[in-house]
């Protein structure tokens, strides 16, 4: 599993206990190996801090993909 870097913008998904957060955006603070979770700060509201499994976060892609950058003229 490739870890996401601190500062990466992500979308939260698949939460059952907090479905109100699904589809919301957050920023990764760090990956915490002892918990096997990402430490996140939510973008909206009071910037709530959460610890979520990697399966519950998806990086928001912005700009060109790595493949597109390699094949630019």
Secondary structure, 3 states (H helix, E strand, C coil): CCCCCCCCEEEECCCCCCHHHCCCEEEEEEEECCCCEEEEEECCCCCCEEEECHHHEEECCCCCCHHHHHCCC
